[in-house]
Amino acid sequence: MTGQAEVRLQVVWNRLLAIVEEQAQTLMRTAFSSTVREAGDLAAGVFDRSGRMVAQAVTGTPGHVNTMAEAVGHFLERFPLDTMRPGDHFITNDPWLASGHLHDITVVSPVFSGSRAVALFACCCHQVDIGGLGQGADGRSIYEEGLQIPPLHLARAGVLNEDLLAMVCGNVRMPYEVRGDIISYVTANDSAARQLLALLAELGAEDIEQFAEAILRRSRKAVEDAIGALPKGCWRHEIRIDGYDEPIVLRAALTIGERDILVDYQGSSAASPFGINVVLNYCLAYTSFALKCLVAPEAPNNAGSLAPFRVSAPEDSVLNAQRPWPVSARHVVGLMLPDLVFGCLHQVLPGGVPAEGASSLWNPQITGGGSLISEMDGENAASDLAEFSTVIFHCGGTGARPGKDGLSATAFPSGVRNVPVEVSEAISPLVFWRKEYRTDSGGPGAERGGLGQVMEIGTVEAAPFAISAMFDRVDHPPRGRSEGS
């Protein structure tokens, strides 16, 4: 490639990154849910005509980004590109095709130049409510966990599918917010499409295919070269976590080949009757993220750089649950996978791998209002408090890092932000009486883990509320490395 072509490719790459980041920021500025607006629980990206993710926004979570990378291909199987029309948008929250549970909605939108589709944009965001029991682990099948939306047209030729939206809004507790969120996904994808078309016009290019091919080829080579420099062999590790009704064992065998890495989860616990199961798509997402963090952190995250990472997990295990196993709280187990993979890589890269951290988000679903009957003081009086449902995102500390302490009250590996107390109190009747670091909770060591946090939550006038508290690592706390506690 000539020097001029190199410069041109770098300019295109930078512009694509800017476009998808603006797409993500549009989501955060137009979303109705605090999960997207405040926590950044989302993904945004641009895909080539064959459905390969070319670039993703920095803002977002690995669970959303890397499952979205797989999901677009499923959309194209159901809706081939040559059947799409300008103004079409497509939607699903199928856990096995997209992000692993019903609370995440993925929207895919083709970009047209004239009558020809030249690219696709996709976004995936967390919904505050999707009906059913609400987000939590109590459901015994996917059918109890909320409304399932198979891959469908969200809009045809620019006209929203109001029948679909009416059905969705008729099955959720917060219809105004849910509808507003879904419209924001369309807005973000349309805005990104306009920016991409402007870029193509400047370049005099018909589509992004030639640029995508070069970007994906280079990204893959960077990862393959990094793998090639690692020792070859197989390394094993296991961790034990609290689970729901009984502890769960996660086992991994990591095999480094000449140009790829396979992580096999044979021997992990069977699927749980409670909603903490992980689908293979989500398992792949956080496994790939963990590998990329340590093997090739500087390589762009796209279809090229993800291709050398492969995952295998037994069907009907907790890491490859099949329909209709419940999966609503899949993050409780799925967010442990980087710690498990890091345990393997610690044997390959001694001294260069972070210790285990809190890992699993604490994101309780909190509901209340007139329909919730108080049992305080033996009374059965209904509260006159308005109906509400909200989700708050918080986390403990990260594990100690090579040469540094861990980060306090920071979500890793998910990367979402703590939802500010002021925001939660402004949009709901919650009151946060206490929120502070938990002293010395990171443990002793040359480098210490980050601190966890202590929170006390109530409601105005002490009105009753229900909480679905999803968390782990109480009975089986994170472990240090190199004999750290």
C-alpha positions in Angstrom: 0.0 0.0 0.0 1.4 3.4 -1.0 2.0 6.2 1.5 -1.0 8.1 0.2 -3.2 5.1 0.6 -1.9 4.5 4.1 -2.8 8.1 5.1 -6.2 7.7 3.5 -6.9 4.5 5.4 -5.8 6.1 8.7 -8.2 9.1 8.0 -11.1 6.7 7.3 -10.3 4.7 10.4 -10.3 7.8 12.6 -13.5 9.0 11.0 -15.2 5.7 11.6 -14.2 5.8 15.3 -15.6 9.3 15.5 -18.9 8.3 13.9 -19.5 5.3 16.2 -18.6 7.2 19.3 -21.0 10.0 18.2 -23.6 7.2 17.8 -23.0 6.0 21.4 -23.1 9.6 22.7 -26.4 10.1 20.8 -27.8 7.1 22.6 -26.7 8.5 26.0 -28.2 11.9 25.3 -31.6 10.7 23.9 -32.2 7.5 26.0 -34.9 7.6 28.7 -33.4 4.9 30.9 -30.7 5.8 33.5 -29.0 2.5 32.6 -28.0 3.9 29.2 -28.0 7.7 30.0 -26.0 7.5 33.2 -24.3 4.1 33.3 -23.4 3.7 29.6 -24.8 0.2 29.5 -24.7 0.0 25.7 -22.9 -0.8 22.5 -22.7 1.0 19.1 -20.9 -0.1 16.0 -20.6 -0.1 12.2 -20.7 -3.2 10.1 -19.8 -4.0 6.5 -22.2 -5.5 4.0 -21.5 -9.1 5.2 -22.3 -8.2 8.8 -18.7 -8.0 10.1 -18.1 -5.5 12.9 -15.5 -2.9 11.6 -15.5 -0.4 14.4 -17.1 0.0 17.8 -17.6 2.9 20.1 -15.3 3.2 23.1 -18.3 3.9 25.2 -20.0 0.6 26.0 -19.6 -2.8 27.6 -17.8 -5.9 26.3 -20.9 -7.9 26.9 -23.0 -5.7 24.6 -20.2 -5.0 22.1 -19.0 -8.5 21.5 -22.5 -10.1 21.5 -23.6 -7.4 19.0 -20.7 -8.4 16.8 -22.3 -11.9 16.5 -25.9 -10.7 16.4 -25.8 -8.8 13.2 -25.0 -12.0 11.3 -28.2 -13.5 12.7 -30.2 -10.5 11.5 -28.8 -11.0 8.0 -29.7 -14.7 8.0 -33.3 -13.7 8.7 -33.4 -10.5 6.6 -30.8 -10.8 3.7 -29.3 -7.5 2.7 -30.9 -7.4 -0.8 -34.4 -7.6 0.8 -33.8 -4.5 3.0 -35.1 -1.1 2.0 -34.1 2.5 2.9 -35.7 3.4 6.3 -35.8 -0.2 7.5 -34.8 -0.9 11.1 -34.8 -4.4 12.8 -35.1 -5.4 16.4 -34.7 -8.3 18.8 -34.0 -9.2 22.4 -33.5 -12.9 21.8 -30.9 -13.9 24.4 -29.5 -16.7 22.1 -29.1 -14.4 19.1 -27.9 -11.2 20.9 -26.9 -10.1 24.3 -27.8 -13.0 26.6 -31.0 -11.8 28.3 -34.3 -10.2 27.5 -33.4 -6.8 29.1 -31.0 -5.9 26.2 -32.6 -4.8 23.0 -30.5 -4.8 19.8 -31.5 -2.6 16.8 -29.8 -3.1 13.4 -30.2 -0.5 10.6 -29.0 -0.7 7.0 -27.4 2.4 5.4 -28.4 3.1 1.8 -26.7 5.2 -0.9 -29.5 5.5 -3.4 -31.0 2.0 -3.7 -27.9 0.1 -2.5 -27.1 -0.9 1.0 -23.5 0.2 1.8 -23.2 -0.7 5.5 -25.1 -1.4 8.7 -25.2 0.3 12.1 -26.2 -1.6 15.2 -26.7 -0.7 18.8 -27.5 -2.8 21.9 -28.9 -1.2 25.1 -30.2 -2.3 28.5 -33.9 -1.7 29.1 -35.1 -0.7 32.5 -38.0 -3.1 32.2 -39.1 -5.8 29.8 -42.1 -7.2 31.8 -42.3 -10.6 33.4 -40.8 -11.0 36.9 -38.4 -8.1 36.3 -34.6 -8.5 36.2 -33.6 -11.1 38.7 -32.8 -14.8 39.1 -36.2 -16.0 40.3 -37.6 -17.1 37.0 -37.5 -20.9 36.2 -37.6 -20.4 32.4 -37.2 -17.7 29.8 -41.0 -17.5 29.6 -41.2 -16.0 33.1 -38.5 -13.5 32.5 -40.3 -11.0 30.2 -41.4 -10.3 26.7 -39.5 -12.0 23.9 -39.0 -10.1 20.7 -37.9 -12.3 17.8 -36.0 -10.6 14.9 -38.7 -8.3 13.5 -39.1 -5.1 11.5 -39.0 -2.2 13.9 -39.6 0.1 10.9 -40.4 -0.3 7.2 -39.3 2.4 4.8 -39.1 4.9 7.7 -42.5 4.0 9.2 -42.4 2.6 12.7 -44.1 -0.7 13.4 -46.6 0.8 15.9 -48.3 -2.6 16.4 -45.0 -4.0 17.7 -44.4 -1.0 19.9 -47.9 -1.2 21.3 -47.4 -4.8 22.2 -44.1 -4.1 23.8 -45.5 -1.1 25.8 -48.5 -3.2 26.8 -46.2 -5.7 28.5 -43.9 -3.5 30.6 -44.2 -1.5 33.8 -42.6 1.6 32.3 -44.1 2.0 28.8 -43.2 5.6 28.4 -39.5 5.0 29.1 -39.3 1.8 27.1 -40.8 3.3 24.0 -38.6 6.4 24.3 -35.5 4.1 24.6 -36.4 2.2 21.5 -37.0 5.4 19.5 -33.6 6.6 20.7 -31.9 3.6 19.1 -33.4 4.4 15.8 -32.3 8.0 16.2 -28.7 7.1 17.0 -28.4 4.7 14.0 -30.0 7.2 11.6 -27.6 9.9 12.8 -24.6 7.7 12.3 -25.8 6.7 8.9 -25.9 10.3 7.8 -22.3 10.8 9.0 -21.1 7.7 7.1 -22.8 8.8 3.9 -21.1 12.2 4.2 -17.8 10.5 4.6 -18.3 8.3 1.6 -19.3 11.3 -0.5 -16.0 13.0 0.6 -14.0 10.0 -0.4 -15.9 9.3 -3.6 -16.4 5.8 -2.5 -19.5 3.6 -3.0 -19.2 1.7 0.3 -16.8 0.9 3.1 -15.8 -2.6 1.8 -12.3 -1.8 0.6 -11.5 0.0 3.9 -13.2 -2.6 6.0 -11.2 -5.4 4.4 -7.9 -3.6 5.1 -8.9 -2.8 8.7 -10.1 -6.3 9.5 -7.1 -7.9 7.9 -4.6 -5.7 9.8 -6.5 -6.2 13.1 -6.5 -9.9 12.8 -2.8 -10.0 11.9 -2.0 -7.9 15.0 -3.7 -10.4 17.2 -2.2 -13.4 15.4 1.3 -12.0 15.7 0.7 -11.4 19.5 -0.5 -15.0 19.9 2.5 -16.2 17.9 4.9 -14.7 20.5 3.3 -16.6 23.4 4.4 -19.9 24.8 2.4 -22.8 23.2 0.5 -25.3 25.4 -2.6 -25.8 27.5 -3.2 -24.2 30.9 -6.0 -24.8 33.3 -7.7 -22.9 36.1 -10.9 -23.0 38.1 -12.9 -20.7 40.4 -15.8 -21.3 42.8 -18.5 -18.7 43.2 -21.6 -18.5 45.3 -24.2 -19.2 42.7 -27.8 -19.1 43.7 -28.9 -22.1 45.8 -25.5 -23.8 45.7 -21.9 -22.9 44.7 -20.9 -23.0 41.1 -17.6 -24.2 39.7 -16.2 -22.6 36.5 -13.4 -24.5 34.9 -11.3 -23.5 31.9 -8.6 -25.1 29.7 -6.8 -22.4 27.6 -4.9 -23.7 24.6 -2.5 -21.4 22.8 -1.8 -22.4 19.2 0.3 -20.8 16.5 -2.4 -18.3 15.4 -5.4 -18.8 17.7 -6.5 -19.4 21.3 -9.2 -21.9 22.4 -10.8 -21.7 25.8 -12.7 -24.9 26.7 -15.1 -24.7 29.7 -15.6 -28.5 30.0 -16.2 -29.5 33.6 -18.0 -26.3 34.6 -21.2 -26.7 36.6 -24.5 -27.7 35.0 -27.1 -25.1 34.1 -28.9 -23.7 37.2 -32.7 -23.9 37.6 -32.4 -20.2 38.5 -31.8 -17.3 36.0 -28.0 -17.0 36.4 -27.3 -19.1 33.3 -25.0 -17.8 30.4 -25.7 -18.3 26.7 -22.7 -19.2 24.5 -22.8 -15.8 22.8 -22.3 -14.0 26.1 -19.7 -16.6 27.2 -17.7 -15.8 24.0 -18.1 -12.1 24.5 -16.4 -12.0 27.9 -13.9 -14.7 27.1 -12.7 -12.7 24.0 -12.6 -9.5 26.1 -10.3 -11.2 28.7 -8.0 -12.6 26.1 -7.7 -9.4 24.2 -7.0 -7.4 27.4 -3.8 -9.3 28.0 -2.8 -10.7 24.6 -3.3 -7.8 22.2 -4.8 -4.8 24.1 -3.7 -2.2 21.4 -5.4 -4.0 18.5 -8.8 -2.5 17.5 -11.7 -4.5 18.7 -13.6 -5.8 15.6 -14.4 -8.9 13.7 -10.8 -9.3 12.6 -9.2 -9.1 16.0 -11.9 -11.3 17.6 -11.6 -14.1 15.0 -8.5 -15.8 16.5 -10.4 -16.4 19.8 -12.5 -19.6 20.0 -14.7 -20.9 22.8 -16.2 -24.2 23.6 -18.7 -25.0 26.5 -20.8 -28.1 27.0 -24.5 -27.7 26.1 -26.8 -27.2 29.1 -23.8 -26.2 31.3 -24.1 -22.9 33.2 -21.9 -21.3 30.4 -23.9 -22.7 27.4 -27.5 -22.8 28.6 -30.1 -23.8 25.9 -33.6 -22.5 25.4 -35.7 -22.2 27.6 -33.3 -22.1 30.6 -33.7 -18.8 32.6 -30.9 -16.2 31.9 -32.1 -12.9 33.3 -29.2 -12.5 35.7 -26.6 -14.0 33.4 -24.1 -11.3 34.3 -23.7 -12.7 37.8 -21.8 -15.7 36.3 -20.7 -14.2 33.0 -18.7 -11.4 34.5 -16.6 -13.9 36.3 -15.1 -15.2 33.1 -12.3 -12.7 32.8 -11.1 -13.7 36.2 -11.2 -17.3 35.2 -9.3 -16.7 31.9 -6.8 -14.4 33.8 -6.1 -17.4 36.1 -5.0 -19.4 33.0 -3.0 -16.5 31.6 -1.2 -15.9 34.9 0.6 -19.1 34.3 1.7 -17.9 30.9 2.4 -14.3 31.9 3.5 -14.5 35.5 3.5 -11.1 37.2 1.5 -9.5 34.4 -2.1 -10.4 35.3 -4.5 -8.6 37.6 -5.9 -10.4 40.6 -9.5 -11.3 41.0 -12.0 -8.5 41.8 -15.6 -8.1 42.8 -16.3 -8.5 39.0 -20.1 -9.2 39.3 -22.1 -6.0 39.1 -24.5 -5.2 41.9 -27.4 -3.9 39.9 -30.6 -4.5 41.8 -34.0 -4.0 40.2 -36.1 -2.0 42.7 -39.9 -1.7 42.4 -42.6 -0.2 44.5 -45.9 1.7 44.6 -49.5 1.2 45.2 -49.6 -2.4 44.0 -47.0 -3.5 46.6 -48.6 -4.5 49.9 -46.9 -3.6 53.1 -46.3 -6.2 55.6 -44.7 -3.9 58.1 -45.9 -4.2 61.7 -48.2 -7.0 60.6 -50.4 -4.6 58.5 -51.5 -5.2 55.0 -52.0 -1.6 53.9 -51.3 -0.5 50.3 -49.0 2.4 49.9 -50.3 5.5 48.0 -46.8 5.9 46.5 -46.8 6.1 42.7 -45.7 2.9 40.8 -42.0 2.9 40.0 -39.3 0.5 38.8 -35.7 1.4 38.4 -32.3 -0.3 38.2 -29.1 1.0 39.8 -25.6 0.0 38.8 -22.8 -0.3 41.3 -19.8 -2.5 42.0 -17.1 -3.4 44.4 -13.4 -3.0 43.8 -11.2 -4.4 41.0 -8.3 -6.8 41.8 -4.8 -5.6 42.4 -2.9 -4.8 39.2 0.7 -5.5 38.4 2.6 -2.7 40.3 -0.6 -0.9 41.3 -3.5 -1.2 43.7 -6.9 -2.1 42.3 -9.6 0.5 41.5 -12.2 1.2 44.2 -15.9 0.8 43.5 -15.2 0.3 39.8 -17.0 -2.1 37.5 -14.6 -4.4 35.7 -15.0 -6.2 33.4 -18.4 -4.6 32.4 -17.0 -1.0 32.3 -20.3 0.6 33.2 -20.4 3.6 35.5 -21.9 3.8 39.0 -25.3 5.5 38.7 -25.1 8.7 40.7 -27.2 8.8 43.8 -28.6 12.2 42.8 -30.0 10.7 39.6 -31.6 7.7 41.3 -33.2 9.9 43.9 -34.5 12.3 41.2 -36.2 9.7 39.0 -37.6 7.5 41.8 -38.7 7.8 45.5 -35.5 6.1 46.6 -33.4 7.7 49.4 -29.7 6.8 49.8 -29.0 7.2 53.4 -25.4 6.0 53.1 -22.9 5.4 50.4 -19.2 5.1 51.3 -16.1 3.1 50.8 -15.7 -0.1 52.9 -12.5 0.4 54.7 -9.7 -2.2 54.1 -12.1 -4.4 52.0 -9.4 -4.8 49.3 -7.3 -7.1 51.5 -3.6 -6.8 52.4 -0.7 -7.2 50.0 2.1 -5.5 48.2 -0.6 -4.2 45.8 -4.1 -4.2 47.3 -7.5 -4.7 45.7 -9.7 -1.8 45.3 -12.2 -1.0 48.0 -15.8 -2.1 47.9 -18.7 0.1 49.1 -21.4 0.2 51.7 -24.9 1.4 50.8 -28.1 1.9 52.7 -31.2 2.5 50.7 -34.8 3.4 51.6 -37.8 5.2 50.2 -39.5 8.4 51.1 -41.9 8.1 54.0 -40.5 4.6 54.5 -42.8 3.2 51.8 -42.4 -0.5 51.1 -40.4 -1.6 48.1 -39.2 -4.9 46.5 -35.6 -5.5 45.6 -34.1 -8.1 43.3 -30.5 -8.1 44.7 -28.2 -9.8 42.2 -24.6 -10.2 43.5 -21.9 -12.9 44.2 -18.6 -13.4 46.0 -19.9 -13.2 49.5 -19.2 -16.8 50.6 -16.4 -17.2 48.0 -14.5 -13.9 47.9 -12.0 -13.0 45.1 -8.5 -14.4 45.5 -5.2 -12.7 45.1 -2.3 -13.7 42.9 1.3 -14.7 43.8 0.3 -15.9 47.3 -1.7 -12.6 47.9 -4.8 -13.0 50.0 
